[in-house]
Amino acid sequence: MDFAQRTIDIARRNVEEGGRPFATVIVKDGEILAESPNRVAQTNDPTAHAEILAIREACTKLGTEHLTGTTIYVLAHPCPMCLGSLYYCSPDEVVFLTTRDAYEPYYVDDRKYFELDSFYGEFAKNWEERRLPMTHAPHEGATEVYRLWQEGNGGDRRVPGAPTA
């Protein structure tokens, strides 16, 4: 099966049905494990990006938060939210089929605090320097939750079974 073409076909069908032009296909052992179009327009959920939805489905099917052994096909280079999710689930490879520069003449999705052209630089700033207003409100009880987690995790700070470098 041509997984790149499958990704394009899902995105095309989503556009024809009134959705946005993005899709993801997750492959394991030569078979499709999960796939999804972007569903933001249909659900009014700003986190319903194709990558997020397909990752959720794949992880549920496998019973793990780790997608080692998979290749993830995405229509376009992932946004920062999806890129973070892709890093977090640890696939073997991510294949993207187009770039923002290539699709920008046809599609732009800038927001109040989020323009793709500048977001990676914005994200790299210290929290106090970002355009998104953020306030650090230290509270001792917040850190206590992490101590409690470590205690319940046998004294280990790391998530059991998480792939590491």
N, CA and C atoms as an extended XYZ file, in Angstrom:
495
Properties=species:S:1:pos:R:3:atomname:S:1:resname:S:1:resid:I:1 pbc="F F F"
N         0.851       -1.195        0.000 N   MET     1
C         0.000        0.000        0.000 CA  MET     1
C         0.882        1.240        0.000 C   MET     1
N         0.436        2.267       -0.684 N   ASP     2
C         1.134        3.548       -0.737 CA  ASP     2
C         0.586        4.421        0.401 C   ASP     2
N         1.318        4.442        1.523 N   PHE     3
C         0.837        5.141        2.721 CA  PHE     3
C         0.829        6.653        2.521 C   PHE     3
N         1.754        7.176        1.717 N   ALA     4
C         1.749        8.610        1.419 CA  ALA     4
C         0.471        8.979        0.664 C   ALA     4
N         0.125        8.187       -0.329 N   GLN     5
C        -1.094        8.467       -1.097 CA  GLN     5
C        -2.326        8.325       -0.207 C   GLN     5
N        -2.334        7.348        0.689 N   ARG     6
C        -3.458        7.177        1.627 CA  ARG     6
C        -3.626        8.445        2.469 C   ARG     6
N        -2.519        9.008        2.926 N   THR     7
C        -2.553       10.239        3.724 CA  THR     7
C        -3.162       11.379        2.903 C   THR     7
N        -2.731       11.513        1.660 N   ILE     8
C        -3.261       12.553        0.767 CA  ILE     8
C        -4.754       12.337        0.529 C   ILE     8
N        -5.162       11.103        0.296 N   ASP     9
C        -6.572       10.801        0.036 CA  ASP     9
C        -7.459       11.150        1.231 C   ASP     9
N        -6.995       10.860        2.442 N   ILE    10
C        -7.765       11.194        3.655 CA  ILE    10
C        -7.910       12.708        3.778 C   ILE    10
N        -6.831       13.442        3.544 N   ALA    11
C        -6.886       14.904        3.626 CA  ALA    11
C        -7.810       15.480        2.563 C   ALA    11
N        -7.723       14.957        1.349 N   ARG    12
C        -8.572       15.434        0.248 CA  ARG    12
C       -10.053       15.206        0.585 C   ARG    12
N       -10.384       14.018        1.078 N   ARG    13
C       -11.777       13.714        1.436 CA  ARG    13
C       -12.245       14.647        2.557 C   ARG    13
N       -11.359       14.935        3.511 N   ASN    14
C       -11.715       15.833        4.610 CA  ASN    14
C       -12.046       17.233        4.086 C   ASN    14
N       -11.255       17.719        3.146 N   VAL    15
C       -11.523       19.035        2.544 CA  VAL    15
C       -12.863       19.013        1.811 C   VAL    15
N       -13.105       17.950        1.063 N   GLU    16
C       -14.371       17.835        0.320 CA  GLU    16
C       -15.574       17.813        1.258 C   GLU    16
N       -15.372       17.349        2.488 N   GLU    17
C       -16.451       17.277        3.481 CA  GLU    17
C       -16.491       18.510        4.386 C   GLU    17
N       -15.677       19.538        4.086 N   GLY    18
C       -15.702       20.776        4.855 CA  GLY    18
C       -14.653       20.869        5.941 C   GLY    18
N       -13.771       19.893        6.024 N   GLY    19
C       -12.701       19.912        7.025 CA  GLY    19
C       -11.454       20.604        6.514 C   GLY    19
N       -10.422       20.546        7.305 N   ARG    20
C        -9.165       21.217        6.967 CA  ARG    20
C        -8.196       20.243        6.292 C   ARG    20
N        -7.225       20.782        5.552 N   PRO    21
C        -6.368       19.949        4.696 CA  PRO    21
C        -5.187       19.287        5.404 C   PRO    21
N        -5.490       18.402        6.321 N   PHE    22
C        -4.430       17.685        7.037 CA  PHE    22
C        -4.885       16.263        7.313 C   PHE    22
N        -3.926       15.332        7.343 N   ALA    23
C        -4.238       13.930        7.654 CA  ALA    23
C        -2.983       13.241        8.156 C   ALA    23
N        -3.192       12.138        8.870 N   THR    24
C        -2.105       11.337        9.424 CA  THR    24
C        -2.443        9.863        9.275 C   THR    24
N        -1.433        9.075        8.930 N   VAL    25
C        -1.543        7.625        8.869 CA  VAL    25
C        -0.378        7.044        9.665 C   VAL    25
N        -0.681        6.155       10.606 N   ILE    26
C         0.355        5.506       11.419 CA  ILE    26
C         0.463        4.049       10.990 C   ILE    26
N         1.681        3.645       10.658 N   VAL    27
C         1.941        2.313       10.118 CA  VAL    27
C         2.843        1.536       11.075 C   VAL    27
N         2.474        0.283       11.309 N   LYS    28
C         3.311       -0.626       12.115 CA  LYS    28
C         3.330       -1.975       11.401 C   LYS    28
N         4.509       -2.505       11.211 N   ASP    29
C         4.676       -3.808       10.548 CA  ASP    29
C         3.984       -3.856        9.187 C   ASP    29
N         4.069       -2.755        8.441 N   GLY    30
C         3.522       -2.718        7.098 CA  GLY    30
C         2.016       -2.588        6.998 C   GLY    30
N         1.343       -2.394        8.130 N   GLU    31
C        -0.119       -2.275        8.164 CA  GLU    31
C        -0.511       -0.946        8.803 C   GLU    31
N        -1.661       -0.407        8.388 N   ILE    32
C        -2.161        0.814        9.009 CA  ILE    32
C        -2.670        0.482       10.404 C   ILE    32
N        -2.094        1.149       11.394 N   LEU    33
C        -2.499        0.983       12.783 CA  LEU    33
C        -3.604        1.985       13.133 C   LEU    33
N        -3.452        3.210       12.629 N   ALA    34
C        -4.438        4.263       12.907 CA  ALA    34
C        -4.315        5.326       11.827 C   ALA    34
N        -5.409        6.049       11.599 N   GLU    35
C        -5.393        7.139       10.632 CA  GLU    35
C        -6.486        8.129       11.013 C   GLU    35
N        -6.251        9.389       10.621 N   SER    36
C        -7.256       10.400       10.923 CA  SER    36
C        -7.023       11.647       10.093 C   SER    36
N        -8.111       12.311        9.717 N   PRO    37
C        -7.983       13.670        9.195 CA  PRO    37
C        -7.970       14.640       10.387 C   PRO    37
N        -7.691       15.894       10.080 N   ASN    38
C        -7.858       16.965       11.056 CA  ASN    38
C        -9.359       17.136       11.286 C   ASN    38
N        -9.804       17.230       12.529 N   ARG    39
C       -11.231       17.356       12.842 CA  ARG    39
C       -11.548       18.640       13.626 C   ARG    39
N       -10.671       19.630       13.545 N   VAL    40
C       -10.892       20.878       14.284 CA  VAL    40
C       -12.197       21.541       13.849 C   VAL    40
N       -12.402       21.695       12.543 N   ALA    41
C       -13.603       22.375       12.047 CA  ALA    41
C       -14.874       21.624       12.428 C   ALA    41
N       -14.813       20.301       12.395 N   GLN    42
C       -16.003       19.493       12.669 CA  GLN    42
C       -16.350       19.430       14.159 C   GLN    42
N       -15.352       19.572       15.029 N   THR    43
C       -15.576       19.381       16.468 CA  THR    43
C       -15.452       20.653       17.295 C   THR    43
N       -14.937       21.721       16.683 N   ASN    44
C       -14.630       22.952       17.419 CA  ASN    44
C       -13.617       22.703       18.531 C   ASN    44
N       -12.790       21.693       18.359 N   ASP    45
C       -11.742       21.335       19.315 CA  ASP    45
C       -10.395       21.703       18.701 C   ASP    45
N        -9.707       22.728       19.219 N   PRO    46
C        -8.446       23.155       18.619 CA  PRO    46
C        -7.324       22.124       18.758 C   PRO    46
N        -7.533       21.082       19.556 N   THR    47
C        -6.513       20.029       19.666 CA  THR    47
C        -6.807       18.841       18.758 C   THR    47
N        -7.865       18.893       17.970 N   ALA    48
C        -8.264       17.751       17.140 CA  ALA    48
C        -7.493       17.708       15.821 C   ALA    48
N        -6.191       17.906       15.907 N   HIS    49
C        -5.337       17.804       14.735 CA  HIS    49
C        -5.190       16.334       14.363 C   HIS    49
N        -4.926       16.084       13.092 N   ALA    50
C        -4.838       14.711       12.585 CA  ALA    50
C        -3.806       13.889       13.356 C   ALA    50
N        -2.651       14.467       13.619 N   GLU    51
C        -1.605       13.739       14.339 CA  GLU    51
C        -2.078       13.318       15.726 C   GLU    51
N        -2.691       14.256       16.442 N   ILE    52
C        -3.147       13.981       17.811 CA  ILE    52
C        -4.185       12.865       17.806 C   ILE    52
N        -5.163       12.963       16.905 N   LEU    53
C        -6.230       11.958       16.868 CA  LEU    53
C        -5.695       10.579       16.481 C   LEU    53
N        -4.804       10.527       15.503 N   ALA    54
C        -4.248        9.235       15.091 CA  ALA    54
C        -3.350        8.651       16.190 C   ALA    54
N        -2.580        9.493       16.853 N   ILE    55
C        -1.731        9.020       17.963 CA  ILE    55
C        -2.604        8.447       19.071 C   ILE    55
N        -3.685        9.130       19.411 N   ARG    56
C        -4.598        8.618       20.450 CA  ARG    56
C        -5.135        7.244       20.076 C   ARG    56
N        -5.587        7.109       18.820 N   GLU    57
C        -6.144        5.830       18.374 CA  GLU    57
C        -5.088        4.723       18.407 C   GLU    57
N        -3.894        5.018       17.908 N   ALA    58
C        -2.834        4.010       17.858 CA  ALA    58
C        -2.423        3.576       19.264 C   ALA    58
N        -2.261        4.528       20.152 N   CYS    59
C        -1.851        4.199       21.517 CA  CYS    59
C        -2.925        3.383       22.235 C   CYS    59
N        -4.183        3.720       22.013 N   THR    60
C        -5.283        2.948       22.606 CA  THR    60
C        -5.253        1.513       22.092 C   THR    60
N        -5.086        1.342       20.784 N   LYS    61
C        -5.039       -0.005       20.204 CA  LYS    61
C        -3.883       -0.820       20.765 C   LYS    61
N        -2.720       -0.172       20.926 N   LEU    62
C        -1.534       -0.887       21.407 CA  LEU    62
C        -1.479       -1.002       22.926 C   LEU    62
N        -2.283       -0.203       23.620 N   GLY    63
C        -2.257       -0.219       25.082 CA  GLY    63
C        -0.980        0.367       25.659 C   GLY    63
N        -0.426        1.363       24.985 N   THR    64
C         0.801        2.011       25.446 CA  THR    64
C         0.843        3.443       24.927 C   THR    64
N         1.610        4.268       25.588 N   GLU    65
C         1.795        5.642       25.125 CA  GLU    65
C         2.995        5.755       24.176 C   GLU    65
N         3.660        4.647       23.913 N   HIS    66
C         4.872        4.635       23.102 CA  HIS    66
C         4.595        4.024       21.734 C   HIS    66
N         4.979        4.721       20.678 N   LEU    67
C         4.757        4.219       19.330 CA  LEU    67
C         6.068        3.810       18.656 C   LEU    67
N         6.969        3.238       19.427 N   THR    68
C         8.190        2.704       18.839 CA  THR    68
C         7.783        1.618       17.848 C   THR    68
N         8.557        1.486       16.787 N   GLY    69
C         8.244        0.497       15.771 CA  GLY    69
C         7.245        0.981       14.733 C   GLY    69
N         6.882        2.267       14.771 N   THR    70
C         5.922        2.800       13.813 CA  THR    70
C         6.572        3.852       12.919 C   THR    70
N         5.946        4.050       11.771 N   THR    71
C         6.241        5.187       10.907 CA  THR    71
C         4.954        5.996       10.826 C   THR    71
N         5.074        7.295       11.011 N   ILE    72
C         3.904        8.167       10.988 CA  ILE    72
C         3.998        9.092        9.778 C   ILE    72
N         2.987        8.996        8.912 N   TYR    73
C         2.892        9.839        7.725 CA  TYR    73
C         1.968       11.011        8.041 C   TYR    73
N         2.438       12.227        7.758 N   VAL    74
C         1.613       13.416        7.947 CA  VAL    74
C         1.629       14.229        6.656 C   VAL    74
N         0.517       14.865        6.349 N   LEU    75
C         0.424       15.601        5.098 CA  LEU    75
C         1.444       16.734        5.048 C   LEU    75
N         1.561       17.489        6.132 N   ALA    76
C         2.442       18.657        6.151 CA  ALA    76
C         3.347       18.609        7.375 C   ALA    76
N         4.440       19.339        7.313 N   HIS    77
C         5.331       19.426        8.471 CA  HIS    77
C         4.491       19.796        9.690 C   HIS    77
N         4.623       19.073       10.791 N   PRO    78
C         3.734       19.255       11.943 CA  PRO    78
C         3.849       20.625       12.602 C   PRO    78
N         2.716       21.096       13.110 N   CYS    79
C         2.709       22.308       13.927 CA  CYS    79
C         3.431       21.993       15.245 C   CYS    79
N         3.751       22.992       16.050 N   PRO    80
C         4.466       22.738       17.303 CA  PRO    80
C         3.731       21.803       18.270 C   PRO    80
N         2.409       21.896       18.368 N   MET    81
C         1.664       20.999       19.261 CA  MET    81
C         1.831       19.556       18.804 C   MET    81
N         1.659       19.332       17.516 N   CYS    82
C         1.762       17.972       16.984 CA  CYS    82
C         3.198       17.482       17.022 C   CYS    82
N         4.138       18.365       16.745 N   LEU    83
C         5.545       17.986       16.802 CA  LEU    83
C         5.904       17.516       18.211 C   LEU    83
N         5.413       18.232       19.222 N   GLY    84
C         5.650       17.805       20.601 CA  GLY    84
C         5.056       16.432       20.867 C   GLY    84
N         3.851       16.196       20.370 N   SER    85
C         3.211       14.892       20.558 CA  SER    85
C         3.984       13.785       19.849 C   SER    85
N         4.494       14.092       18.670 N   LEU    86
C         5.275       13.108       17.926 CA  LEU    86
C         6.576       12.772       18.661 C   LEU    86
N         7.241       13.776       19.180 N   TYR    87
C         8.437       13.515       19.981 CA  TYR    87
C         8.080       12.643       21.185 C   TYR    87
N         6.978       12.971       21.829 N   TYR    88
C         6.599       12.293       23.070 CA  TYR    88
C         6.269       10.823       22.874 C   TYR    88
N         5.682       10.454       21.731 N   CYS    89
C         5.273        9.054       21.532 CA  CYS    89
C         6.369        8.193       20.903 C   CYS    89
N         7.473        8.776       20.491 N   SER    90
C         8.672        8.054       20.059 CA  SER    90
C         8.487        7.100       18.879 C   SER    90
N         7.929        7.560       17.751 N   PRO    91
C         7.871        6.674       16.580 CA  PRO    91
C         9.279        6.476       16.028 C   PRO    91
N         9.448        5.480       15.168 N   ASP    92
C        10.743        5.278       14.529 CA  ASP    92
C        11.032        6.363       13.501 C   ASP    92
N         9.966        6.869       12.860 N   GLU    93
C        10.155        7.870       11.816 CA  GLU    93
C         8.854        8.628       11.584 C   GLU    93
N         8.994        9.904       11.213 N   VAL    94
C         7.862       10.720       10.763 CA  VAL    94
C         8.165       11.141        9.333 C   VAL    94
N         7.224       10.899        8.446 N   VAL    95
C         7.365       11.265        7.032 CA  VAL    95
C         6.345       12.355        6.752 C   VAL    95
N         6.823       13.564        6.360 N   PHE    96
C         5.872       14.625        6.005 CA  PHE    96
C         5.950       14.870        4.509 C   PHE    96
N         4.791       15.138        3.907 N   LEU    97
C         4.657       15.123        2.461 CA  LEU    97
C         4.711       16.497        1.808 C   LEU    97
N         4.598       17.555        2.590 N   THR    98
C         4.746       18.908        2.056 CA  THR    98
C         5.205       19.827        3.176 C   THR    98
N         5.633       21.019        2.797 N   THR    99
C         6.107       22.013        3.760 CA  THR    99
C         5.148       23.193        3.814 C   THR    99
N         5.262       23.971        4.864 N   ARG   100
C         4.450       25.186        4.975 CA  ARG   100
C         4.749       26.134        3.818 C   ARG   100
N         6.017       26.238        3.420 N   ASP   101
C         6.355       27.122        2.303 CA  ASP   101
C         5.623       26.714        1.029 C   ASP   101
N         5.480       25.403        0.818 N   ALA   102
C         4.810       24.925       -0.395 CA  ALA   102
C         3.301       25.162       -0.353 C   ALA   102
N         2.674       25.012        0.828 N   TYR   103
C         1.217       25.161        0.859 CA  TYR   103
C         0.753       26.559        1.257 C   TYR   103
N         1.644       27.415        1.704 N   GLU   104
C         1.278       28.751        2.184 CA  GLU   104
C         0.516       29.591        1.165 C   GLU   104
N         0.770       29.485       -0.151 N   PRO   105
C        -0.054       30.265       -1.097 CA  PRO   105
C        -1.526       29.861       -1.091 C   PRO   105
N        -1.851       28.715       -0.497 N   TYR   106
C        -3.217       28.184       -0.532 CA  TYR   106
C        -3.890       28.097        0.830 C   TYR   106
N        -3.091       28.124        1.915 N   TYR   107
C        -3.666       27.901        3.252 CA  TYR   107
C        -2.795       28.575        4.302 C   TYR   107
N        -3.428       29.387        5.156 N   VAL   108
C        -2.750       30.019        6.292 CA  VAL   108
C        -3.671       29.889        7.494 C   VAL   108
N        -3.120       29.569        8.644 N   ASP   109
C        -3.938       29.385        9.851 CA  ASP   109
C        -3.327       30.130       11.030 C   ASP   109
N        -2.995       31.408       10.827 N   ASP   110
C        -2.428       32.206       11.907 CA  ASP   110
C        -3.497       32.572       12.916 C   ASP   110
N        -3.088       32.715       14.158 N   ARG   111
C        -3.986       33.053       15.267 CA  ARG   111
C        -3.401       34.229       16.054 C   ARG   111
N        -4.104       34.664       17.069 N   LYS   112
C        -3.692       35.823       17.859 CA  LYS   112
C        -2.256       35.706       18.367 C   LYS   112
N        -1.904       34.578       18.955 N   TYR   113
C        -0.558       34.391       19.501 CA  TYR   113
C         0.257       33.396       18.683 C   TYR   113
N        -0.282       32.969       17.556 N   PHE   114
C         0.318       31.865       16.836 CA  PHE   114
C         0.375       32.142       15.339 C   PHE   114
N         1.550       32.473       14.856 N   GLU   115
C         1.798       32.546       13.419 CA  GLU   115
C         2.900       31.545       13.140 C   GLU   115
N         2.667       30.646       12.193 N   LEU   116
C         3.656       29.594       11.940 CA  LEU   116
C         5.020       30.152       11.563 C   LEU   116
N         5.058       31.285       10.860 N   ASP   117
C         6.350       31.851       10.457 CA  ASP   117
C         7.228       32.221       11.646 C   ASP   117
N         6.620       32.589       12.764 N   SER   118
C         7.408       33.065       13.907 CA  SER   118
C         7.252       32.205       15.156 C   SER   118
N         6.409       31.186       15.117 N   PHE   119
C         6.100       30.485       16.363 CA  PHE   119
C         7.277       29.741       16.972 C   PHE   119
N         8.095       29.111       16.161 N   TYR   120
C         9.213       28.361       16.747 CA  TYR   120
C        10.147       29.289       17.513 C   TYR   120
N        10.385       30.490       17.002 N   GLY   121
C        11.181       31.475       17.725 CA  GLY   121
C        10.476       31.942       18.984 C   GLY   121
N         9.178       32.150       18.895 N   GLU   122
C         8.372       32.547       20.050 CA  GLU   122
C         8.431       31.473       21.132 C   GLU   122
N         8.321       30.224       20.721 N   PHE   123
C         8.333       29.093       21.654 CA  PHE   123
C         9.671       28.981       22.374 C   PHE   123
N        10.757       29.353       21.694 N   ALA   124
C        12.098       29.231       22.279 CA  ALA   124
C        12.386       30.296       23.333 C   ALA   124
N        11.584       31.338       23.386 N   LYS   125
C        11.804       32.404       24.364 CA  LYS   125
C        11.497       31.913       25.775 C   LYS   125
N        12.076       32.594       26.778 N   ASN   126
C        11.682       32.341       28.166 CA  ASN   126
C        10.211       32.700       28.307 C   ASN   126
N         9.517       32.037       29.219 N   TRP   127
C         8.074       32.238       29.353 CA  TRP   127
C         7.705       33.699       29.589 C   TRP   127
N         8.576       34.461       30.272 N   GLU   128
C         8.273       35.866       30.570 CA  GLU   128
C         8.324       36.744       29.327 C   GLU   128
N         8.973       36.274       28.262 N   GLU   129
C         9.168       37.076       27.053 CA  GLU   129
C         8.185       36.730       25.932 C   GLU   129
N         7.359       35.733       26.132 N   ARG   130
C         6.426       35.306       25.084 CA  ARG   130
C         5.255       36.271       24.954 C   ARG   130
N         4.659       36.289       23.769 N   ARG   131
C         3.488       37.138       23.526 CA  ARG   131
C         2.269       36.663       24.309 C   ARG   131
N         2.137       35.354       24.483 N   LEU   132
C         1.028       34.808       25.252 CA  LEU   132
C         1.228       35.194       26.717 C   LEU   132
N         0.296       35.951       27.301 N   PRO   133
C         0.479       36.344       28.705 CA  PRO   133
C         0.508       35.111       29.618 C   PRO   133
N         1.569       34.997       30.400 N   MET   134
C         1.725       33.880       31.320 CA  MET   134
C         2.155       34.427       32.668 C   MET   134
N         1.637       33.832       33.722 N   THR   135
C         2.001       34.221       35.075 CA  THR   135
C         2.430       32.975       35.829 C   THR   135
N         3.586       33.049       36.475 N   HIS   136
C         4.027       31.946       37.326 CA  HIS   136
C         3.501       32.228       38.729 C   HIS   136
N         2.657       31.364       39.227 N   ALA   137
C         2.071       31.515       40.555 CA  ALA   137
C         2.534       30.340       41.417 C   ALA   137
N         3.751       30.412       41.967 N   PRO   138
C         4.305       29.287       42.725 CA  PRO   138
C         3.393       28.860       43.869 C   PRO   138
N         3.272       27.541       44.020 N   HIS   139
C         2.462       26.983       45.098 CA  HIS   139
C         3.116       25.686       45.537 C   HIS   139
N         3.445       25.601       46.809 N   GLU   140
C         4.147       24.433       47.336 CA  GLU   140
C         3.407       23.135       47.063 C   GLU   140
N         2.092       23.165       47.116 N   GLY   141
C         1.299       21.966       46.898 CA  GLY   141
C         1.444       21.403       45.492 C   GLY   141
N         1.789       22.248       44.536 N   ALA   142
C         1.939       21.777       43.159 CA  ALA   142
C         3.117       20.811       43.048 C   ALA   142
N         4.236       21.161       43.629 N   THR   143
C         5.411       20.297       43.596 CA  THR   143
C         5.175       19.034       44.420 C   THR   143
N         4.386       19.132       45.444 N   GLU   144
C         4.071       17.980       46.293 CA  GLU   144
C         3.415       16.853       45.485 C   GLU   144
N         2.615       17.214       44.484 N   VAL   145
C         1.982       16.202       43.633 CA  VAL   145
C         3.041       15.347       42.951 C   VAL   145
N         4.145       15.956       42.530 N   TYR   146
C         5.226       15.218       41.875 CA  TYR   146
C         5.979       14.330       42.858 C   TYR   146
N         6.160       14.815       44.090 N   ARG   147
C         6.789       13.985       45.113 CA  ARG   147
C         5.927       12.764       45.385 C   ARG   147
N         4.626       12.958       45.447 N   LEU   148
C         3.692       11.859       45.659 CA  LEU   148
C         3.787       10.846       44.509 C   LEU   148
N         3.892       11.351       43.273 N   TRP   149
C         4.015       10.461       42.118 CA  TRP   149
C         5.302        9.640       42.220 C   TRP   149
N         6.398       10.286       42.559 N   GLN   150
C         7.678        9.575       42.677 CA  GLN   150
C         7.597        8.501       43.758 C   GLN   150
N         6.978        8.841       44.852 N   GLU   151
C         6.807        7.879       45.951 CA  GLU   151
C         6.019        6.661       45.475 C   GLU   151
N         4.945        6.901       44.740 N   GLY   152
C         4.129        5.804       44.228 CA  GLY   152
C         4.792        5.041       43.092 C   GLY   152
N         5.859        5.595       42.547 N   ASN   153
C         6.598        4.980       41.446 CA  ASN   153
C         7.878        4.314       41.953 C   ASN   153
N         7.874        3.900       43.220 N   GLY   154
C         9.024        3.194       43.775 CA  GLY   154
C        10.259        4.051       43.927 C   GLY   154
N        10.082        5.366       43.995 N   GLY   155
C        11.216        6.268       44.163 CA  GLY   155
C        11.850        6.707       42.850 C   GLY   155
N        11.408        6.160       41.751 N   ASP   156
C        11.969        6.528       40.451 CA  ASP   156
C        11.265        7.773       39.914 C   ASP   156
N        12.029        8.673       39.304 N   ARG   157
C        11.459        9.890       38.731 CA  ARG   157
C        10.943        9.679       37.321 C   ARG   157
N        11.396        8.653       36.642 N   ARG   158
C        11.061        8.438       35.233 CA  ARG   158
C         9.805        7.589       35.070 C   ARG   158
N         9.122        7.817       33.943 N   VAL   159
C         7.939        7.038       33.601 CA  VAL   159
C         8.397        5.627       33.237 C   VAL   159
N         7.846        4.610       33.893 N   PRO   160
C         8.271        3.237       33.598 CA  PRO   160
C         8.039        2.873       32.126 C   PRO   160
N         9.041        2.275       31.506 N   GLY   161
C         8.906        1.792       30.139 CA  GLY   161
C         9.069        2.836       29.064 C   GLY   161
N         9.310        4.096       29.439 N   ALA   162
C         9.461        5.142       28.425 CA  ALA   162
C        10.750        4.931       27.642 C   ALA   162
N        10.682        5.003       26.301 N   PRO   163
C        11.895        4.863       25.504 CA  PRO   163
C        12.855        6.014       25.805 C   PRO   163
N        14.099        5.700       25.965 N   THR   164
C        15.105        6.744       26.201 CA  THR   164
C        16.199        6.615       25.157 C   THR   164
N        16.946        7.678       25.022 N   ALA   165
C        18.012        7.710       24.000 CA  ALA   165
C        19.122        6.742       24.317 C   ALA   165
